[in-house]
Amino acid sequence: MKYFQYINGELFIEGVAISKIASEIGTPFYCYSSTKIESEYKDFSDAFSKINSTICYSVKANSNLSVIRTLSNLGAGADVVSGGELLRALKGGVSPQKIVFSGVGKTDQELEMAIESDILQINAESLSELSRLNIIAEKYNKIPKVGIRVNPDVEAGSHDKISTGRKEDKFGIDWENVGEIFVANKNFKNIKLVGLAIHIGSQLQSLSPFEEAFKRLEELLTTLMSENHKIETIDLGGGLGIDYSQDLVLKISEYSKLVTKYFGNYDCNIIFEPGRRIVGNAGILIAQVICIKPGIEKQFVVLDAAMNDLLRPSLYGAIHEIIPITNNGPKSPKVLADIVGPICETGDIFATGIKLTNISEGDLVAINSAGAYGAVMSSFYNSRPLIAEVMVKDNNFEIIRKKLDISSLLNYESMPNWIKT
Ligand SMILES: Cc1ncc(COP(=O)(O)O)c(C=O)c1O
């Protein structure tokens, strides 16, 4: 099934015309295909059906409750990195026994929440975290299961800002020091060290960084096991890239072969934390052209969506394909244009120097592959509202997050007496 396609020149998501949603709710808005999310999850879980595994959808990629619920209905677990995400995962119907909590700086309150909720595993990233966990667990009279996030010191080969497994990155415990942590842990009576975890980066387009990290992790695993440390879980993180615009895309079957080669023979639960791969290509951002402004060398197509709605192009120089919602009528000449938002920042650009046909003021466009790290990174910058999110299933659509208007934001603000007139 094609989830996004033109039918008689009109862009549809599943069985619903984008123009129909736009005319009912206005623009801009995010729109997700529920069936595509389900299909991506099934592809991932099918690839690991023969090994003992838990697939923990990485909630940070898209934390809308309807997205989480769609996945938990299929049996997915969740990878969370804050108390807020933990709350969302639980509200989204994820079993606590399928939740892992990652993150380099969990607060005591967040650790308390994780311990109280009896989650599958807390991935600790420092000795100080283990020590705090030990104290908190005693208070709750519980023995939480803990994994150690290992920094394997490998280059992910993706963007600098989403590479997380090099020794200069803040994440994890240097692989050479993990043995000492297991020894030190003997002093912590209230936690049970059960596993090792890695996550080397996001949007990986080659297997080789994974292989490098897996080699190091396996070495560590055999050493720890030979020293009689019992390892029950191996958490391999997320990171599989998606196709943004003819990018090289890793085949899940190849990734699964690699995982099986390194870890298939261990009697362990293999945990995966895919985010982008599950939701990235299942969502688009719909915007309207406010104006087309001629410049000296090129035109500027100004949209009503901006960097506060989709930050990736400004933050990472990420490239998202942009297509018109209506693709019929006589073809006008291609014009060289920058597609920009209305925010007062030169960096508020969605695409530089692209050629568009058939684009006029008032037209709608779709910014593709915006299902991951889109809505979750949005902000109120320039006092712009948070835009609506819509989910489509077959011929139906529902608003799954209402637009958050500025008046509700203003309700959270108050003025001290000394500046009131
Ligand atoms: C610990 C951890 N796990 C999983 C993920 C999800 O990564 P991706 O969306 O690339 O699969 C991330 C993303 O940064 C992460 O930090």
Ligand as a Chemical Component Dictionary entry (heavy atoms), coordinates in Angstrom:
data_LIG
# 
_chem_comp.id                   LIG 
_chem_comp.type                 NON-POLYMER 
_chem_comp.pdbx_formal_charge   0 
_chem_comp.three_letter_code    LIG 
# 
loop_
_chem_comp_atom.comp_id 
_chem_comp_atom.atom_id 
_chem_comp_atom.alt_atom_id 
_chem_comp_atom.type_symbol 
_chem_comp_atom.charge 
_chem_comp_atom.model_Cartn_x 
_chem_comp_atom.model_Cartn_y 
_chem_comp_atom.model_Cartn_z 
_chem_comp_atom.pdbx_ordinal 
LIG C1 C1 C 0 19.390 6.442 24.023 1  
LIG C2 C2 C 0 18.684 6.580 22.727 2  
LIG N1 N1 N 0 18.008 5.525 22.248 3  
LIG C3 C3 C 0 17.330 5.587 21.078 4  
LIG C4 C4 C 0 17.317 6.733 20.322 5  
LIG C5 C5 C 0 16.529 6.752 19.045 6  
LIG O1 O1 O 0 17.326 6.931 17.955 7  
LIG P1 P1 P 0 16.733 6.830 16.491 8  
LIG O2 O2 O 0 15.561 7.722 16.429 9  
LIG O3 O3 O 0 17.837 7.271 15.621 10 
LIG O4 O4 O 0 16.369 5.399 16.266 11 
LIG C6 C6 C 0 18.025 7.860 20.767 12 
LIG C7 C7 C 0 18.055 9.080 19.963 13 
LIG O5 O5 O 0 18.804 9.975 20.098 14 
LIG C8 C8 C 0 18.717 7.790 22.012 15 
LIG O6 O6 O 0 19.381 8.838 22.502 16 
# 
loop_
_chem_comp_bond.comp_id 
_chem_comp_bond.atom_id_1 
_chem_comp_bond.atom_id_2 
_chem_comp_bond.value_order 
_chem_comp_bond.pdbx_ordinal 
LIG C1 C2 SING 1  
LIG C2 N1 SING 2  
LIG C2 C8 DOUB 3  
LIG N1 C3 DOUB 4  
LIG C3 C4 SING 5  
LIG C4 C5 SING 6  
LIG C4 C6 DOUB 7  
LIG C5 O1 SING 8  
LIG O1 P1 SING 9  
LIG P1 O2 DOUB 10 
LIG P1 O3 SING 11 
LIG P1 O4 SING 12 
LIG C6 C7 SING 13 
LIG C6 C8 SING 14 
LIG C7 O5 DOUB 15 
LIG C8 O6 SING 16 
# 
